[in-house]
Amino acid sequence: MDLTWRPLTLDDVPALTRLYAAAEQVDRTGEHLSEEDLREELEGPNVDLARATVGAWAGEELVAYGLVRRRDAANPVHMLRIQSAVHPEHRTDAVGAHLVGWFARTGREVNERTFPDAPIELHHGHHQNESWITGVLAGAGYEHARTMVNMRVGLADLPPQPPLPDGLTAVPFDFKHDLAVLDARNDTFGDHWGSTVYEPGAWRHLVTGSKDFRPDLSYLVLDGEKVLAFVLSHFYASETAVTGIREHHASWVGTRSVLRGRGVAAGLLGHTLLAAKAAGFDRSALNVDVDNAHRALGVYERCGYRVDDEWHVYVLS
């Protein structure tokens, strides 16, 4: 059957949800996305539905999807985030070729509208089980650049948690500190691979303004009004609806350089895990770069987290 390719609209969210569910039956990534999840994603300030999304339709069924997401800065490279989903019955050479061609074309167009003087990279992240897209990307010249791991710890048998160093206190998140937390995030992640600054609009949409944000399970270390360390938490109800597991996500964990090496991250994360356990969560998860410059993997292992599965980032320069 010939496919019809066109940009997506918000009216296509139900069809996109069904596409992701069909892909998950084969790929087993552990992600279970609801219509509300995908609508929130497509409404983000860095998503241009009309000019930077595409869908392939077989009659009334959406069978393939691509998105190019601009970044808030190019420093100096504009590292465009791209993503895709393809129905298992439509994973053909022709669909793969169409997607990678569209990524290249649309990436150049997005860059021209945002950072026209910057060189670009296309970054596609995907789960270790998504072997079809791995082959498509590698065949188009993308190279494996990074491995991220999901780590998890059960909260029922949570081991003793490291305390915060003497003199430091965990302060509950308050929205009056929102921009101060953003400043701390931009500072602490400034030297991380693939990272760039967030502008307030994207930050609030994706992080502290998300429907999944849990301010009651997010904590800060303050010096006056300055945020020195933070753990921000999310809870994805759509995952629990499928798995029955209440999983806390430590989505952002950061410490400014002035406090690094003193056990602050482990202590603040430990405080958060105890709060999540008291709130009735079954386990906690986080995602980290295995080559993290701040040796975060060891920090998380101190709190009881263990590697569960991997995500890979493929890059085309």
N, C-alpha and C positions, 0 to 999 in steps of 0.2 A: 504493500500500500504506500502510495506517495504521502509524504508528510508535509504539513503546512507549518511554516516557521513564522512567528510573529512575536513582538514584545508582549510581556504579560501586563495585566491590569490587576487591581485588587479584587475584581470579580473572579479572577482565576485562582484565588487562594484555595477553595475547596478542591479543585483539580490538582493543584500542586501538593496539597496534603496527601491526597490519594497516591500521587506519584512517589513521594517519599516513603509512604507506608509499603508500597509494592517493592521498592528497592531494599527496604530494611528486611523484608522477608528472606532475601538472598544474602545481603551484605552483613547483617548482624553487627552493626556498629554500636548498638546500645542506645542510639538516639531515637526518640519517639516524639515527633513534632506534631503539635496540634494546629488547627487553623489559626488560633489566637497567636501561637508562637510565630508562624510564618507571616501573618499579617503585620505583627510588630516589626519583624525583620524588614519586610518590604517597604514599610513606612519610614524607615530610617533616613536621616538627613543626607547620608552618603550614598543612597541608592537612587538612581535615576531610572524609574520603571520604563519610561517610554524609549530611552536611548541606550540603556545599559542592561536590559534583560532580554532573554529570548526563550521561547518555548516552541516545541515541536508537537504538533497535534495530529493524531490519527483519528479522523472523524471528531468525535466529542471528547476523546481521551488525550490528556497531556502525557506524552511519553518521554520527553527530554526537556531539560531546563538548564539555562546558563545565566550567570550574573557576573558583572564586573563592578566592583565596589571601589570608589575612589578613597584615598586617604586624606587626612586633614593636613598633612605636610609632606614635602619631598625634601629629605635631608641627607644627601642631595638627590637620592634616587626616589622616584615615585613608585612605591611597592604596592601595586594594585592587587587587591584580593579578588580572586575569582573562585567561583564554586559551580558545581553542576550536580545534576541527578538524572539518571537515565533508567527507564524501565528495563528490567532484565530481559524482556522479550524483544527489545529494540536496541540492544548493544551491538551494533553493526559497525563495520569500517566506515560506512557512509555517514552515520550519525556522529561517530567520533571525529571524522575529518571536518564535518560541518562545525562542530563545537570548537575545535581548536582554531579553525580559521576565523570563526566569529570572535573568539577571545582576542586574537591578535589584532584584528581590525578594530574592534570596539575598545580595546585597551588603548590603542593609539588615539582614537577619537576622544575618549575620556581624558586622556592626558593633555591633549590640545586645549580642552576647555578649562583645565584646572591648573596644571603646571607645565606650560608649553615648552619651557626651556630645560626641563628636567629629563634625564634619561629614565626609562621605565623598566620595571621588572614585573612579570606576572607570577603571582604566588597562588598555588592551588594546594590546599590542605585536604587530606582525606585519610580515612581509617585504614589500618593494616589489612582489613579484609576486602577492601575495594580494589581488587586486582585489575578489573577491566579498565578503569580510568587510569590506573598506574601505567598500563601498557599504552594507552592512547597518548598520554602526556609524554612518556619516554620516546615514543615514536615520532613525536612532533618536536623533539629537541629539548624538552624540559629535563632538568637534572635534579636528582634528589639532593636537597640542601640541608634538611633538618629533620630530626625525629623528636616528637613530643610524646610524653607518656601520660596516660591517665593513672593516677594513684588513688587508692581507696583504703579506708580503715573502718572496721566495724565499731560501732559505738557501744554496743552492749558489753563488750569485753575490752573497752578502751584501756590501754596501759596508762600508768601514772604519767601525767603531763608535766613537761618542764615549766617552771614558774618564770614570770617576768623577773628581770634583774631588780635588785633592791632599788627603791626610789622611783620606779616607774609604775604607772597605773594604767589599766585598761579602761578607757572611757567609751561608753556606748555612742554609736554613731548618731549624729544629729544633723539635720539638713542645713543648719546654719554653717556647718563645716564643709559643705559639699565642694565648693571651689577650692578650699584649702586641701581637701583630699585629692582633688584633681591635680593640683600643683605638685603634691607629693608623688602621685602616680607618674606624672610626666618626668619628674626628676629621677625617681628610682628606676624607671624602666628605660631611661634615655640611652643606656649603653647595651640594651638587650637586642639580640639579633632579630631583625624583622619588625622592630618596634618603631613607632613614631608618636608624636604628641597627639593627644585628643583635644579637640576644641570643645567648649562647653556644650554645644548642641548635641554632638555625637555622644559625649560622655553621659549626658542626662538621659538620652534615648536608650542607649545600650546598657548602661550600668545603673546609676542611682534612680533613674526614672522608669526603669523597666518594671513591668508587672510582676516579675519574678524576684525583684530585689527584696532582701530581708534586712532592713535596717536594725531590727531588734536582735539580729545575730551578727552584727558588724561592729567592729571595735577599733579604736584609735589609741595611739600614744601621742599626747600633745605636749608642746612647749609653748605655753600661752595660747595663741591662736594658730600656731604653726603645727601642722601634722608631721610627726616624725616617723610614724609607722602605722600600718593599717591592715586589717583583714576585712574584706567585703564579701558578703554571703548572698547566695541566691538559692531558691528552691523552685524546681521545675515540676509543677503539678501534673503536667502532661506525661512525664515519665512515670510518676507514681501511679497514675491511672492505668498504665499498661503493666508495670512490673509489680505493683503492690508494695514497693520499697520506698520509704521516705528517706531520700538522699539529700543531705546538705552539700552544697557546693561552695567551697572556698575559692571564689572566682578571682579575687585579687589579693595578693599578699606582698607587701612591700615595706622596706625599711630604708630610710635615708642613710647616706654613707656615714654620717656622724655617729650612728648607733650600730653599725654593722660589726659583726664579730663578737657581740656581747650576749647572744642568745635571745634577742628581742623578738625576732620573727617566730621562733619556736615557742616562746612564752606567750605571745599574743595569740598565736594559732591554737595553742593548748587551751587557753582561756575560752576561745571561741568553740572548740570542740566540746568542752564540758557544758557550755551553754546549749549547744545543739543537742547533746545527749539529754539534758534536763528538759528540753522542749519536745522530746519524743521522737527524734530522728533515729533512723536505724543505722545509717553509715554516713561517712563524709567522703567527698571526692574532690580532686583538683587536677589541673593539667599543668605540666611543666616541661620546658625544654631540657633534654638530657645534657646539653652542653651549656646550661645556664651559667653565666659569668659569676654569679654569687653563690654557687654551690648549693642551690636550693634543694636539690634532691636529698642531700644529707639532712638538711633542716627538717624536711617533711618526714623522713624516716625516723627521726628522733621522736616525732609525735605519733608514730605507729603506722603511717601510710606505707603501702607497698605497691609496686608497679602492677597494674592490671592489664592494660593493653596499650597499643601505640597508634599514633597518628603521624603521618609523613607529609612534609611540605616539598613540593616540586616547583622549581623556579625556571622561568625562561627570561633571559636577559635580552 
